[in-house]
């Protein structure tokens, strides 16, 4: 048996099949050890944008007739990143970025709480301002983390599944469709967990609807830019992931995927 012949089973019959070196490169080396030029930079940018979104979320801004959190300017971009990760690098890359963002946000909350609790130095007059910016109410903290985690995974899962259903065609159906699902999960959870029991159901539904429409509209408007970024990355990274054999369990890090996740 040559080094390029490998046994495989077809309907219970063991046969020999010639395997080309380039096939080994694609199916094994590429899937478990390949390094990408821009993936780490994109993942870092994703986490930074997420952290900044949490810091600016405290301010309520007036945009036209809508009173919205300052986070609405940045947070929807994280869903564009999720689309890029899943479309170009695969679900495993998106799963990795989501968990890094989750733990980064949790660390921000924990360290912020610790520093707030430390006594201020004599003569430092900005304790109240610092508390306003970095002080997160535990209920809001928990709601934000849960909603982010669930919404981002819903977005990436939908993106990957739609790509398989469309066989990689009609990218816009995936970028918009995944956002419709992911932002619905995120918006419902964050509003319900944050304000449930405080405001009447009708008010909660109005807040959800307003935030949801703005976030999905953001994605629709950004679709041409998303196309440009994804197409450029596919050419540059020589990668166009199809998650046909990927585990979509968000906790399955041992499964082999495009990143060996």
FENNOR-V649479 format. One record per residue. N is the residue number from 1. RES is the residue in one small letter. PHI is phi as a letter, one per 40 degrees, with the letter a starting at -180 (* if undefined). D_LAST is the distance of its C-alpha to the last C-alpha in Angstrom with 2 decimals. Layout:
BEGIN
n;res;phi;d_last
N;RES;PHI;D_LAST
N;RES;PHI;D_LAST
END
This chain:
BEGIN
n;res;phi;d_last
1;x;*;32.24
2;x;c;31.05
3;x;c;27.76
4;x;b;26.82
5;x;b;27.74
6;x;b;25.35
7;x;c;26.39
8;x;a;24.96
9;x;b;26.28
10;x;b;27.91
11;x;f;29.47
12;x;g;29.88
13;x;b;31.46
14;x;c;30.05
15;x;b;30.60
16;x;b;29.79
17;x;b;28.02
18;x;c;28.05
19;x;b;24.69
20;x;c;25.00
21;x;d;23.33
22;x;c;21.99
23;x;c;20.27
24;x;c;18.51
25;x;c;17.48
26;x;c;16.06
27;x;c;14.38
28;x;b;13.08
29;x;c;13.32
30;x;c;12.45
31;x;c;9.26
32;x;b;7.92
33;x;b;10.27
34;x;c;11.77
35;x;b;12.79
36;x;b;14.23
37;x;c;17.57
38;x;b;17.42
39;x;c;13.92
40;x;c;14.45
41;x;c;17.97
42;x;c;17.15
43;x;c;14.73
44;x;c;17.59
45;x;c;20.12
46;x;d;18.39
47;x;c;18.49
48;x;c;22.04
49;x;c;23.30
50;x;c;22.07
51;x;c;23.87
52;x;c;26.96
53;x;d;27.07
54;x;c;27.34
55;x;c;30.10
56;x;c;32.17
57;x;c;31.80
58;x;c;34.93
59;x;c;37.31
60;x;c;38.64
61;x;b;39.55
62;x;b;41.98
63;x;b;40.69
64;x;g;43.51
65;x;c;44.46
66;x;b;41.14
67;x;c;40.54
68;x;b;36.81
69;x;c;34.53
70;x;c;33.95
71;x;c;30.20
72;x;c;30.83
73;x;c;31.21
74;x;b;27.66
75;x;d;25.42
76;x;d;25.38
77;x;c;23.88
78;x;c;20.58
79;x;c;20.46
80;x;c;21.15
81;x;d;18.18
82;x;d;16.06
83;x;c;17.71
84;x;c;17.07
85;x;d;13.32
86;x;c;13.08
87;x;c;15.91
88;x;c;15.16
89;x;b;11.48
90;x;h;10.14
91;x;d;9.20
92;x;c;5.53
93;x;c;7.66
94;x;c;10.16
95;x;d;8.44
96;x;c;7.71
97;x;c;11.32
98;x;c;12.81
99;x;c;12.01
100;x;c;13.31
101;x;c;16.25
102;x;c;16.90
103;x;c;17.21
104;x;c;19.08
105;x;c;21.49
106;x;c;22.05
107;x;c;22.86
108;x;d;25.27
109;x;c;27.02
110;x;c;27.37
111;x;c;28.65
112;x;d;30.89
113;x;c;32.44
114;x;c;33.05
115;x;c;34.72
116;x;c;36.83
117;x;c;38.04
118;x;c;39.12
119;x;c;42.82
120;x;c;43.72
121;x;c;45.61
122;x;d;49.35
123;x;g;50.19
124;x;c;46.72
125;x;c;47.54
126;x;b;44.22
127;x;c;42.79
128;x;c;43.27
129;x;c;41.68
130;x;c;38.68
131;x;c;38.38
132;x;c;38.62
133;x;c;35.72
134;x;b;33.34
135;x;c;34.57
136;x;b;32.40
137;x;c;33.90
138;x;d;31.70
139;x;c;31.87
140;x;c;30.78
141;x;d;27.97
142;x;c;26.59
143;x;c;27.21
144;x;c;25.43
145;x;c;22.23
146;x;c;22.20
147;x;c;23.14
148;x;d;20.62
149;x;d;17.67
150;x;c;19.05
151;x;c;20.27
152;x;c;17.19
153;x;c;15.06
154;x;c;18.13
155;x;c;18.36
156;x;c;14.90
157;x;c;15.20
158;x;c;18.71
159;x;d;17.88
160;x;c;15.44
161;x;c;17.98
162;x;c;20.90
163;x;c;19.57
164;x;c;19.52
165;x;c;22.92
166;x;c;24.45
167;x;f;22.93
168;x;g;22.01
169;x;c;25.55
170;x;f;27.07
171;x;d;24.45
172;x;c;26.71
173;x;c;26.39
174;x;c;22.66
175;x;c;22.99
176;x;c;25.97
177;x;c;25.06
178;x;c;21.73
179;x;c;23.65
180;x;d;26.40
181;x;c;24.14
182;x;c;21.97
183;x;c;25.04
184;x;c;27.01
185;x;c;24.67
186;x;c;24.52
187;x;c;28.26
188;x;c;29.50
189;x;c;27.54
190;x;c;28.38
191;x;c;32.04
192;x;c;32.55
193;x;c;31.04
194;x;c;32.83
195;x;b;36.20
196;x;d;36.53
197;x;g;39.87
198;x;c;41.13
199;x;b;41.95
200;x;c;43.27
201;x;d;41.02
202;x;c;42.65
203;x;c;41.85
204;x;c;38.21
205;x;c;37.99
206;x;c;39.63
207;x;c;37.20
208;x;c;34.22
209;x;c;35.78
210;x;c;36.63
211;x;c;33.23
212;x;c;31.47
213;x;c;33.79
214;x;c;33.41
215;x;c;29.59
216;x;c;29.47
217;x;d;32.36
218;x;d;30.51
219;x;c;27.71
220;x;c;30.35
221;x;c;32.23
222;x;c;29.19
223;x;d;28.25
224;x;d;30.00
225;x;c;28.19
226;x;c;24.81
227;x;d;25.83
228;x;c;26.82
229;x;c;23.65
230;x;c;21.33
231;x;c;23.67
232;x;c;24.04
233;x;c;20.34
234;x;c;19.96
235;x;c;22.87
236;x;c;21.90
237;x;c;18.25
238;x;f;19.12
239;x;a;16.25
240;x;a;16.74
241;x;c;13.72
242;x;b;14.64
243;x;c;12.24
244;x;c;14.53
245;x;b;12.37
246;x;c;9.49
247;x;c;9.60
248;x;c;11.01
249;x;c;11.23
250;x;c;10.51
251;x;b;10.11
252;x;c;7.78
253;x;c;4.91
254;x;c;5.87
255;x;c;5.71
256;x;c;5.51
257;x;b;5.52
258;x;c;7.32
259;x;b;5.24
260;x;g;3.81
261;x;c;0.00
END
